[in-house]
Structure formats: structure tokens, C-alpha cells
């Protein structure tokens, strides 16, 4: 290690934070040939005083999403190579039948995401692995043999030593960063108490101190430090003579927010079973002044021996000794409240700052994903696209630019971060909605929708109707299969009613969350030709469907591109994180010569989709332009008026029916809804939520960005090669040329469950003797009367007619690969 504090005056890369994430990034940057790396930390190397220093290091690899699972797998592989990982296995137990069903699904996620060896255990089999355990308290468990314990401090030192041995990095402890200098939209230097270091790039990997570094660069980091409890018992008779080389599996008791690990003849308890203990980053001590490590606070007995968790009915102590009775008679020799951090959605913060080139973030990462996160960010910094172990990876859910502007508010970050803490082990349905900070962003139609009993979901702060309970009154007119258990939570028969009603007549959909990106100027066409996959040099009034790719050919977005004039284009993408991520990519690739202007209408437009066979009859009396096929062909655009309201009308329909999307400035929105609703009354127009729109689009074979389309896959693999014009030059073309020459080995295909009425959820494995894919998207097709799954399968299994099995909650569902689209293959509905 570098003992003295004579810092270099310049470096290629400065990493702030020498915990497991910062050290992983340095290690992987060195592996990729980077030199001239300087890592600084305010604490001592390598027990720096941050979360790495006190973390128990449990690595449970199976998570609810692919990115977190894959980063955890990579971490256990890497730390095993570094001799900083003990592969003792991991068991998660079920206290309730509902949790046991969850563990069945979790095991299936593991199968889908490549975690090998996972198995379900009976209570007796759990007790055989952990003898001091009371098997009568549980219904079973989920066991992964490669789960285990990481020594995060040892791993950090090993990774740092590797980078230093290569001559690529220097590490400096007891060095406090006082500022990050920027100029002209670029990072310039890191200012420390021991000197100033000019740098081309800076990576902030400071975890619980992240918001303080955000203040240095005028970025509100949406992260809150939280404290949770960890205790280690004195020696237990039940563990007397324990062989340290044959340690028991780590254990999770998620129904009471607890985890356990063996420490030789002692037993450790980690508890989230208390009210959220949130910490202001400003209140965390400086390591130079702290008597103990800054990320550790005094143990608060009331949070262990009393029940303070709002969702539990007993204390952590009572729940722990029920599961492990030996803990009832022991003393605890080590007791802390240790800090770590949560974001509003519980995911990490990764990527380069939007407004400062060369400033990178890697925050809110646990030991479990630390090795993988360092690999991802190092690949991203050196290659320009995020990869994990050399393979494309979808970091959308962890991208620093996924947050909307309100997420930076301290109150919001604390409330949502606290909720993530409270629910970290809870049995939370993916469709369950947060209760706080709702109604932040509402379309002009919101109060009309409330009167129609809309069920709102939160999407990037927007209140988005998923269905309308008023439509359940029509359930007798349509045959909508019931959904039982987990599949029926966060669902209503109204979805099926709305789906079938749009096929029969006409429906209206709130499209306000869609983001319009206006590109104008004499260089607009040339710019978009070089950015998008399709040929957008069409006549004014025409539209194109196109993809936006990264350099690896991975799909970053799919958009409609409307040419409004010779030098005016309007791109539409989705809402939520796509509003910020996609518009950022467009802005960053725009020429800086003034030939192009970009206006992002992320909150400036409201829109109504009018879809269904009667949509022309509803709209034609209202608008000044003709709506016939001759006057307004499919995939064309018009700027016109609807009863005096200025509107931009796009002839397309995500439902796969005749229809138009109608957009207007936000202030005209309420009137737009009212005019369409009134005109539609004679046609029994139905308000339609996004759940029905999603299921209708699946029948039609339309893609959904974030599920069917992600940066992991190219347009050829995703089945949207028709939106690629290889005669044009665009970002990612070289990668597509290589793939076209080599051929694809996987393909997105529709699969239908053979038995009518059955439906599964996303993440379910697709099996042909072995797992060959998983449900990227799943729902019920109410028109085709079958459960639908879209999955990427090896090409040998992607042929229509191939029989597969979908595995869900331990059951096997026969299914068949189909040709697409499943509905209206001849386009008769949309072109009528």
C-alpha cells in the first residue's frame, strides 16, 4: 500500500471510495488496460469505515430481476478466485404457505437467470443442514449451494493489490475529497485535503456519503443511508466443535426480516425487523474524528427486543429464537446498528452524469453485487456500453438517469428509501403500489378518470390508469377467465373487458405519459438518419417505426418518427425512465454546430388514444381533416384541429386496431378528453387502461421496451429487423453487420399456453428438457383466449409448432411456440 500522502498532481482516472465497489472498479479497469488510476478514501485502507467494513457479506444470488442476479453470480465467482469467499450455500425459509409459493417462483427465477443447483427443501431437510434450527416453525426452504459469505474487506484488498501489481493503480487512505471541479461540461479535477488531482475521469463509489458528493456537483443523489442491526451470540452448545471449513449455509427468515450466519461456534443475526432508521449523510462522522467506524452506530436495544416494524407482529428477538431456540438463552457479544443505503426503487445508481462528461457514479450497491457492479461500470467506462463479463447487460433499472426530477427531493428520497428498507424482505407483489408521494404528476384527465374508478399505478411520478373499475359492470358481456392467488393480485376483470371492448367497438386511452421529442433545424434529417435504424427521410406527413441502438447493436429504444415538415420531426417514446434515458441519448448525440434543436415534451403534451373499429366514426365529426384511408393513410401524421383544439394526430394503434393517437398541449388536455368522451357516448366508448393495452399489443406482436426490447438484444434477435435499413448509416450498424454475417442464435417468439384460461408471470422458465429461456413478458390474450408468453429462445426451438413447457410455482404448463402476430396477421383491422 502507499503509506505516505504525497498524491500525484494528475491521473487518468480517480476513484473516490476504496470499499468493495471502488476496488472492484479499479481491478476491472486495470484488467482492461487502464493505467494511471488513483483511488482515494477518507478512511484507512482497506477497512475504510464505510459499509464494506462492517458488512456480514452474505451473498444470496437469486434476485427478482436479471441484472441483480447476474451481478451477484459474477461476485461469487470473482471473490472465490480471490480467496475471499466461502461457498457454504444459502437457504431461504418459508414461515407461511404464501412465502413457500414465493420461494417456488424464486427458484424458477434462479433457473431463468442461470443460477445452477437451486432446489426446494422440506422443513426436515432444512434442519439437516442447520441442526439448531426448529423445522416445525416453517413450511420449507429454497437452497442454492453456491450462495455463501464474502469477506468484503479481504476482497477489496485483494482487488486493490492486483491493480497495484499491474502498475495500474495507486491507493491513498486518510484522504478527504473536498470538491470535484468541473468546467465546460467536463470533469477537471478532484480536490483533496492533501492536494489537487487533475483527472480525465472520476468515479464516485462512496455509498452512504453519495448525496454529499452530489452536492459538490449540483446533482441531487436520490439515496438515503439506513441503519440495520447485526448481533453475534456468544458460543452456543449446538455449535460446539464446529468445523470452520464446513460451515452451515447462510439463512434468511424473510417473513420476519431476519438473516443468520455462522461465526464458528457463535451465531450472527441480521435484523431489518424494526422501523426504518434513516440517517442524514451530513450526520455521518468523518473517519479521522470517529472513535469507531463511521458507518456503525450504537446498538439500540428497543429495536431488537421490542416490535417496532410496522408490518410485523413480534420483535426480532422473539422471531429469531422461535426459529433458532438456542438463541433464547444466549448473550450477544457483538451488537451494532450498521449503515448501508437505499434508493427510492431499491436499485443501484450506475453510469455517467448527464451534464458532466467523465463524472461516473456507482452507489447503493451491496457486497452481494459489488464485484459485478465494478465489472459493469469498468466495461462501460472503457468500451462505451455496459457489459458484464463481456456480455451485453441491461442496466436500465440501475441507470443514473432513470430518475425523474422529483426523485432528488430529500423528502421523497427519504420516504421512498425508507419504504424500500421496510419492504426489503417483505412479500411484496410486483404490482403493489407505493402509498406515499402519490399524485405528483397527473394528466389533465385525472379527475375524469377518478370519477370512472380508475386504478392508478405510479410510473415515474405519473398516475397511470391500469384499468377502470366501472368497466367491471360489463363483465357479463364478455368471457374473462378468473385469476387465482398471486396471479390475481393487482388485477381486475376490467382488464379483460377493456381488451375485448376495444376489439368490438371503441376505447379511449390516456397517452399523456408518452414523451414527445421534437427535433428541428436544417440538420435534423441528417442527424436522425445517423441515429435511428430506419430511413426517416420521408415526405412530410409520413411516419416511420425505428429503433435506437448502442454501439453493440443493443436496442435502447423503439420509437415512432413523424416528419411534420422539411426540418421538423417528432419522435415518440414511452413514459417513466424512457423519458429521461431516451431523450438524453438523443441530446448527447446531437451535433453541436447549431443545425439541430431538440425539445423534449416530457410534461408539455397530453394525449388520448382512440382505438377500435368505431374510432373513425367517433373522431371524424370532430376534426378538420379527413380520416379516410386515402386522406389519412396508416402510419401518417397530421397537424389539425379537433373542435378548435390544436392537435397532432398519428394514425397508429398499439392495440392493433384502427385508431389514432391525438396529442395537444397540456392546457388543452381536459377539453380534449371531454370532446372525445362526449362524441364517443353514442358509440359506447370505453375508457381503457394500460393493462388492457399491453395485453392487446401482445396479441398483435407489438414490442414493449424494457421487457421484449432491451440493450441485451439486437433488432434482428427481437424480431424488428423490418425497422432496420442497412442502406443507411446509424449508431450500432457495424455490430448488426457482424451479426447478420454470423447469423443469430436466439430469437424472440410468442408462446401460447395449451390450456385455455391459464396464465403465468414474467420470469417463468421455458423448458425443453432443460431451461432454454424465460418469460420476458407474459399476460393473457383475451381475443385468442390463451395465455401468452414472449421469450428469447435458441433458434432451434424458435420454430412455430415447437412444444415447450412453462414452469410456474412448481407446476408445468404445456405450451407451443407460435407464428406472430397471433391476431390480425393480414392487418385487416388496422387498415380498414
Secondary structure, DSSP 8 states (H G I E B T S, - for coil): ---S----SEEEEEEE--SHHHHHHHHHHHHTT---EEEE-SS-SSS-SSHHHH---EE----SSHHHHHHHHHHHHHHHHTT-EE---EEEEESSHHHHHHHHHHHHHHHHTT-TT-EEE-HHHHHHHSTTS-GGG-SEEEEETT-EEE-HHHHHHHHHHHHHHTT-EEEE-S--EEEEEEETTEEEEEEETTEEEEEEEEEE--GGGHHHHHHHTT----EEEEEEEEEEES--GGGTT--GGG---EEEEGGGTEEEEEETTEEEEEE--SS-EEE-GGGS--TTT-SS-TTEE---THHHHS---TT-SS-HHHHHHHHSGGGGG--EEEEEEEEEEEETTS--EEEE-SSSBTEEEEES--HHHHHHHHHHHHHHHHHSS-EETTEE---GGGBGGGS-GGGGSHHHHHHHHHHHHHHTTS---TT----SS--SB--TTHHHHHHTTEEEEEETTEEEEEEEGGGGGGGGGS------GGGGTT--HHHHHHHHHHHHS-EEEE-TTSEEEEEESTTHHHHHHHHBSS-----TTBEEEEEEE-TT--EEEEEEEEEEETTEEEEEE-STHHHHHHHHHHHHHS-SSSS-EEEEESSSEEEEEEESTTHHHHHHTTBSS--STTTS-TTBEEEEEETTEEEEEE---TTSSSEEEEEEEGGGHHHHHHHHHHHHGGGT-EEE-HHHHHHHHHHHT---BTTTB-TTS-HHHHT-GGG--TTS--TTHHHHHHHHHH--SEEEEEEEESSTT----TT-EEESSSEEEEEEEEEEETTTTEEEEEEEEEGGG-STT-EEEEEETTEEEEEEEE-S-SS-TT-HHHH-
